[in-house]
């Protein structure tokens, strides 16, 4: 029996699966977020927002600022409109229940702000909502939200540096709207000799600004300040400038990565290892889906691998990396606050997936079993597999091709 097999993500079908973990209720997530962000005293919203220059410990302890994790929480408590410094903060303001997904009504809360920050943003309609809801599950997660805001050129960084740690090493741009700063530079004091300075050694030039430097007019400090940018905003208000296809790192063995440009390639790969995977994991047991597909209770004894492709899709892999990072963060929070997490946020680890064990033995990329990340086969037609490679799984179509 001949079967065409397609890899449906960049790693021959890995998907973060959470079937063994109950969906967290909003109240539990709120308790967890409160445990994370409110371990200290109640704080008020700093009236100066992004313009605040104070960094003394007492002020930072007592007042909350736009880049703080708990900024949105205290803005809600104070009934004040927040200042958004990243796309992630925009999403958090919509997601008042901390559920990780938003409804159309919740999205309307920030739509005017998206129109102000973006370019040629249309009105929010049912048709546009359905396009944004790429997986068709009736909600929008952060990955879908980020894809849309990137498309309409919302003038804010993504704000994922704490989740995607490779971004933290990238060039930092200012998250203050209308600030032209696209690269963080430590604020330097002015050279006291100004135009009369004769020193040319690089160390002096790096430590002090001079009349011909861009930061000369902005510099009012008397010593070098590593936590302040020459644009006048704190380093904490800066985030990775990486956007779109350039916002994540792709597997080193991918061959068609094109820098910051979006890409989608089905790359042919050798079939011998896949054939071994099939032999090691296939079970000729009749199931309801198999009976429906073959028209009877007889099932193949084995399969022959004819062709295999690796799906190198920048958009889908980016969504995958972001969602995986969110789950890893949630796992860290659950482990750090077990009392607040309670049973419905428990991560029950299932590390006995045969496909994962066999495939990793073939020197595949190691997965994070702490969040139930597995290598799995997905049974569908060749045409449906190609569509999945282009546009991801559609929940509303689940089961229609088996």
N, C-alpha and C positions, 0 to 999 in steps of 0.2 A: 504494500500500500504506500502510495507516494503522498506526501503532504508538504505544502509550502509553509515555512516557518519564518516569522518576522519578529525581530526584537521591537518591543513597543515603547521602550524608553532608551536612554543612552547606554544602559548596562544590561541589555538583553532582558528587560522586563522587571527591574526592581520597582517596587511601590511601597510607600510607607503605609502599613496596614494597622488599623487600630480596632479591628473587630473584637479583640479580646478585652478591650478597655471600654468601660461604660462611658457614654457621652456625659461630660461634666455639666451639671446644672449651673445656671447663672449665679445662684446664691453661693455655691461652692467656689466658683471662680472669683466672685467678688471677695469672699473671705480670704482666698489665696492671694489675690492682688493686694488686699489690705495688709496681710501679714508681710508681704514683700516691701511695701512702700511706706507703711505707717508704723514701723518699729520704733521710731522716735516720737517726739511730741507733735501735736497739731501745728501746722504751719499755715501762714497766710501767703497770698499771692503777692510777690514783689511788684510794686506799682511801676517800677521802671522797666520791667520785662527784659527785652533783648538789649536795652540801653544801659542796664545795670553794670557798673564797673567794680562793685564791692566784692571782695573775696575773703573777708575775715570770717573765721569759722562760725562766730555767733550769728552773723547775718545769713550765711548759707544754711545753718541749722534751723533758723526760725522762719525763713521765707523761701518760697518755692519759685523756680525760674523755668522758662520755656523748654529747656533741654532736660529737665529732671524727669525721672520715671513717674513720679506722682503728680506732675503738673496738671494733667487733665482732671485728676480726681479732685484736687483742691479748687480748680476753676469751677467745677460743677458745684461743689459745696458753697463756694462764694457767690455763685450765680453770675460769674463774669465771663466775657468772651475771651478765649485764649488767643495767644499769638502762635502761629504755626511755624515751626522751623524745619519740618521734614514731612514727607508724604506719610510716613508711619504715624506721626502725630495726628495728621488729618484723619487717618483711619481710626485711631484710638478714640477720637472725639465722637465719631459716628458710633463706635462700638461701646455704647454706654454700659452694656451688660457684661463686657469682657468675655464674650463668647467666641471671639476669633472670626466672626462672620457678621454681616450686616444685611438688613432688609432694605427695600427701596425707600420706605419711609425714613429709615435712619440715614440713608445716603442723602436725602433731601436736606438734612440739617446742614451739610457742608457744601451743597451744590453751588451756592452763590460764591463761596470762597474759592471753589475749584474754577469757576468762571473768571474770577478776578485774577487768580494766579496763573491760569493756563492761557492757551491761544485758541480762538475760534471754538470754544466749548459750546455744544448745542444744548438745547433744553433737555431735561431729563424726562424721557418718555418710556412707555412700556417696551417699545421696539429697541431703544438704546439699552435699557436695562437687560433685556434678553441677550443682547450682544455681549454685554459686560459679564453676564453670568455664563461663562464659557463652558462650565461642566453641566449646566442645566439643572442644578439642585435647588434652585429657588433662593439662594443666598450668594453673596459675594464675599470671598475671603480676601486676605491682604494681597495675595499674588495677583488675583484678578483686578483688584483696585489699583495696584501698582502698574499693571500693564496699561490700564486706561489712562491714568494720570501721566504716564510716560508718553503715550501716544499724543495727548493734547498739550504736551510740553509744559506741564506744571513746573513753575520755576522754584523748585525746592529739591534738596537731596533726598534720597530714599530714606536714610536714617536707620540702616540695618547694621551698623558697624559692630554693635554688641552681639548680634546674632551670627553674622558672616564675618568671622575674624580676619579673613584675608582683606576685607575692605578697610579695616582699621589701619592697615599699612599703606593704603593708597593716598593720593593727593587729596587734601581736604578743602572743600569749598564752604563758603559761609551760607548758613541756612536762613539768614535774615532776608526777607523779600526786598528786592530792589537794591540790595548791596551788591556792587559789582565784583566783589572779591571771589575769585575762583581758585585761589591757591593760598593756603594758610602760610603766612610769614610772621615769625615772631616779631613783636614790636620792639624796636631798638631805640635807645636814647640817641639824641643828636650829638654829633661830634662838636665839642665846644669851640673848635677852630673853624667850623663851617667851611666856607669857600677857601679859607687860607690853609686848610689842612694839606700837608705835604706827604703824609704817610700813604704808602701804596701796598703795604703788606696785607695779605688776604685776611688774617685774623682781625686786624683793626677794622677793615672794611666790612667784615661780617658782624662785628659787635656794635658798630655805630653807623647811623645813617648820615648822609651828606646831602647838600642842596640839590644834587642831580639825581638823587634816589626818589623812587615813587612814594616812600613813606616819610619823607622829610616833613611835609606839611601836617601829616597826621600825628607825628610823634610829639608827645608832651611829657614823656616819662624821663626820669633821670637815671634809670638803670634798665638793663635788659629784662623783659617780662615774658617768660616762656609760655604763660597761659593767656596772653592777649595777642591778638592779631593786629597788624598795622592798620587793618580796616576799621579798628575800633571796637570789635566784638570779641567776646571771650572764645577761647579755643573750644569750649564745650558746645558752642553754637555752630561749630563747623562739623561737617560729616563728609564721608567719602563722596568724591565727585563722580564716581562710577555710576553710569546709568545704562538701562537697556541691556544689550548683549554683553557689555563690559562690566556688569555689576557682580558677576560671579566667576569663579574659576571652573574650567571644564576639565574633564579627565585628560591626563597627559597622553593617553594612547589614541585620543580622537585625532583624526587626520584632516578634517575640513574646517577647523576653527578659523574664523576670519576677523580676528580682533574685535573691534567694537561694533561690527556690522552683524545684523541678524543673519542666521544661516539655518538651512534645513537640508540635510543630505541623508539618503539611505545608502550606506557604505557597505558593499559586499564584504563578507568575512568568511574565513574557512569554516567548513561544516564538520570537520572531524571531531572537535571538542564538543560541539552541540550533539552530535550523534552519541557520544559517550554519556552525555547528560541524559539524553532520552532513555538509553538502555538502563541507566542507573536509577531512574526515578519513575518510569512508566509502570502502571499497574493495570492489567487487563481485567478490570472489574467493571461490571455494568452499573451505570448510574442513570438516573432519570434523564439528565441532559444528554448523555450519550445515546440512550435509547431513542430520544426524540430526534436527534441529529441523524442517526443511521437508519431509523425506521424499524428497528428490531432490537432484540436483546443480545445479539451477537456483536462483540466489539473486537477491534484488531488485536492481534497478539503483540505486535510491536509496530514501530514506525521507521521509515527511512528518511533521513534528513536530506533534502534536495538542495535547498538554497537557504541562506541566512543573511540578514542585513543588520547593521547597527544603525540605529536612528540617532543621528547627530543633529539635534534640534535645539537651538539656543533658547528659544522661548519656553519650551516644555521643561528643559533641564533647569532653567532659572526658576520656574515655578516650583519644581521639585526641591531644589536646594533651599529655597526660602521656607517651604512648608516643613522640610526636615529640620531646619534650624529652629523653627517655632516649636516643634515637638521636643527637641532637645532642651530648649529653654524651659518649657513646661515641666519636663521631667526633673530638671534641676530644682525648680520651685517646689514641686511635689516632695522631692527628697528632703529639701531644706525646711519644709513646713508641714510635716505629716499630720499634725493635729488639725490644721485648717483645711488640708486637702480632703480628709475623710475618705470613706470607701469609694465614692463615685468618681474620684480622680485617681484611683490607684492604677499604676501601670503594672499589669500582669505580664510578665515576660514569657514569651513562647519562643524558645531557641532550638526547637527540634524540627524545623522545616527542612525536609530532605533536599529539595532543590537548592536551598541556600548552602547546606552543608557540602553537597557534591560540587556545586559551582565554585565555591570558595576554595575547595581542595584543588581546583584547576588553576589556582593562582589568580582568581578574579579579585576585584576590589573588595576589601573587607567592609561589611556593613555595620551599622550601629544596632546591635541586638537589644540594647537597653530601651529602644523605642519601637521594638518589633518591626524593624526594617528587614524585609525579606526579598530574595529572588523568587519570582513565581512565574509559572506559565499562565497565559491568558488565552483560552480557547475561543476562536472566532474565525470568520472567513478571511481569505486573503485580502479582499477589497476592504473589509472593515478594519483589518490590521493597518492597511495603508492610511486610512482615514484617521485612525488613532494616532499614528505617527505624525500626522500633520496637525491635528487639532485636539489631541488628548481624549480621554474617556468622557463620554456624555452619560451622566447618571440616568437621564430619562430614556436612554437606549439600552440600559443594562439588561442582558438576557435576550435581546431581540435577535441576536445572530447565532445563538447556540442551538 
